[in-house]
Amino acid sequence: MGVNGIEYAAKSITGMITGRTLPWVQDNTEQRVWESWQVYIRDFFVLDKDGDVVDVVNLTAFNPDPTVNEGENYRAIKELLLSARDQQ
C-alpha cells in the first residue's frame, strides 16, 4: 500500500496508480502517518504478519528495478518480504 505524504497532496498520483493494483491513500492532518512513522519520500516499509516494522528500505537509494544492478536489489527486497512473511 502506498501512502502519499501531506505535502504531496496537490501533486498528481497518476504515475503511481495507472495500470497497477497498488492501493494508494492520502495522509492527512488528523492521521499524520508520515510523521508518526518518520517517513522519508520513497521509503518502503516491510512489515511482519503482526504489522510490526521489520525493515525500511529507501527506494531512491536502493533501486528495486530488476533490470538494474543485475537484479541484486530486486532479489534483496524480495528476500526481505519472504523473510518477514515467514517470521513466527
C-alpha positions in Angstrom: 0.0 0.0 0.0 1.3 3.5 -0.8 0.7 6.5 1.4 1.0 9.9 -0.2 2.5 12.5 2.1 0.5 15.6 3.1 2.9 17.9 1.4 2.4 16.0 -1.9 -1.4 16.0 -1.8 -1.7 18.6 -4.6 0.6 16.6 -7.0 -0.7 14.1 -9.4 -0.6 10.4 -8.4 -1.5 9.2 -11.9 2.0 7.7 -12.4 1.8 5.8 -9.1 -1.6 4.1 -9.8 -2.2 3.9 -13.6 -2.1 0.2 -14.7 -1.3 -1.0 -11.2 -3.2 -2.8 -8.4 -1.3 -1.0 -5.6 -3.7 0.6 -3.2 -2.9 4.3 -2.7 -4.1 6.5 0.1 -3.6 10.1 1.2 -2.1 11.0 4.5 -3.9 13.9 6.3 -3.5 16.3 9.2 -5.6 14.1 11.5 -3.6 10.9 11.0 -0.1 12.2 10.2 1.1 8.8 9.2 4.3 10.1 7.6 5.1 12.0 10.8 4.4 9.2 13.2 6.3 6.6 11.1 9.1 9.1 10.4 8.8 8.5 6.6 11.2 10.0 4.1 9.9 10.1 0.5 10.1 6.7 -1.3 10.6 4.7 2.0 9.4 1.1 1.6 8.4 -0.4 5.0 8.5 -4.2 5.4 6.0 -5.5 8.0 5.7 -8.9 9.6 2.4 -10.8 10.0 1.6 -8.7 13.1 2.1 -5.4 11.3 5.3 -4.6 13.1 8.1 -3.0 11.1 10.9 -5.4 10.2 12.9 -3.2 7.9 12.8 0.1 6.0 14.4 0.5 2.5 14.6 3.8 0.7 13.8 3.0 -3.0 15.7 6.1 -4.2 18.9 4.8 -2.8 18.1 1.1 -3.4 16.5 0.9 -6.8 14.4 -2.3 -7.0 14.2 -2.4 -10.8 15.1 -6.0 -11.7 17.0 -4.7 -14.8 19.3 -2.6 -12.6 22.4 -3.9 -10.8 21.8 -7.4 -12.3 18.6 -7.6 -10.2 20.5 -7.7 -7.0 18.4 -5.1 -5.2 15.2 -6.7 -6.5 16.2 -10.0 -5.1 17.3 -8.5 -1.8 13.9 -6.8 -1.3 12.1 -10.0 -2.3 14.1 -11.9 0.3 13.2 -9.3 2.9 9.5 -9.7 2.1 9.7 -13.5 2.2 11.6 -13.5 5.4 9.1 -11.2 7.0 6.3 -13.4 5.8 7.9 -16.5 7.3 8.7 -15.0 10.8 6.9 -16.7 13.6 
